[in-house]
């Protein structure tokens, strides 16, 4: 389900930055200044513009998320805003 994240210019939840750590071959979030590794099957909300998508992190030939039955490959050089 897609829902609005920002209403009236005010963010409704706290965002975390999700980034790729090539040394560990894992996606992580910056939690209070410390990296926290994410694992397959973890659910979160991915921020896309003014919307957030409920996603599940998965790994096959590469890291990807599944939302609403659709697979999106993650770009390892890109950071993402997420709500855990």
C-alpha positions in Angstrom: 0.0 0.0 0.0 1.3 3.5 -0.9 0.7 6.2 1.7 1.6 9.8 2.1 4.6 10.6 4.2 4.7 14.3 4.2 1.7 16.5 4.9 1.8 20.2 5.0 5.6 20.1 4.7 6.0 18.2 8.0 7.5 14.8 8.1 5.3 12.3 9.9 7.9 9.7 11.0 11.7 9.6 11.6 13.7 8.7 8.5 16.9 6.6 8.5 19.4 6.6 5.7 19.9 3.1 4.1 23.3 2.7 2.4 25.4 -0.2 0.9 28.5 -1.4 2.7 30.7 -3.1 0.0 33.1 -4.6 2.6 30.2 -6.5 4.2 28.1 -6.9 1.1 25.1 -5.7 3.1 22.7 -2.8 3.3 22.8 -0.9 6.5 21.1 2.0 8.2 22.7 4.8 10.2 21.2 4.3 13.7 22.3 7.0 16.2 25.7 7.3 14.4 26.4 3.6 14.1 25.8 1.3 11.1 23.1 -1.4 11.7 23.2 -4.2 9.1 20.0 -5.3 7.4 19.2 -8.9 6.5 17.0 -10.6 4.0 13.4 -10.6 4.9 13.4 -7.4 6.9 10.5 -5.1 6.3 10.6 -1.3 6.1 9.1 1.6 4.3 11.0 3.0 1.3 10.5 6.8 0.7 9.9 7.6 -2.9 9.1 11.3 -3.4 6.2 12.2 -1.1 5.2 8.6 -0.7 6.4 5.5 1.2 6.2 1.9 0.0 6.1 -1.0 2.3 9.0 -3.2 1.2 10.9 -6.4 2.0 14.7 -6.6 1.5 15.8 -9.7 -0.4 19.0 -11.0 -2.0 19.3 -13.1 -5.2 22.0 -12.2 -7.8 21.8 -8.7 -6.3 20.0 -6.9 -3.5 16.5 -5.9 -4.2 13.2 -4.9 -2.5 9.7 -6.3 -3.1 6.7 -4.1 -2.8 3.1 -4.9 -3.9 4.5 -8.0 -5.7 7.0 -6.0 -7.8 10.7 -6.3 -7.6 13.1 -3.3 -7.7 16.9 -3.8 -7.8 18.7 -1.5 -5.4 21.6 0.6 -6.7 24.6 0.0 -4.5 25.9 3.5 -5.2 22.6 5.1 -4.1 21.5 5.9 -0.6 17.8 5.6 0.3 15.5 7.1 2.9 13.6 4.5 4.9 11.4 4.1 7.9 12.1 0.9 9.9 
